[in-house]
Amino acid sequence: MKIDCTQCEMYRSDACDDCLVTAVLHPPAGALELDDDVEPTVGAFADAGLIPVLRFRPRAPATGDDPDAAAETA
């Protein structure tokens, strides 16, 4: 799994402050890659409350469609 905090919906929000990546790496300057072998262990630690859960949610791709802009021109 590749995680780039700048591409997360919750980047620099309250949820970001309680994310595994921020708690462990404060967040990293670049992308972070978690091996598939490590994910179950990280999940078990998070489920046990030993570390925060991973809150990464990828941003939706920009479509260029702005409904507010369309309403202004109508």
Helices and strands as residue ranges (DSSP letters): E 2-3, G 5-7, H 14-17, H 20-25, E 32-33, H 39-47, H 67-73
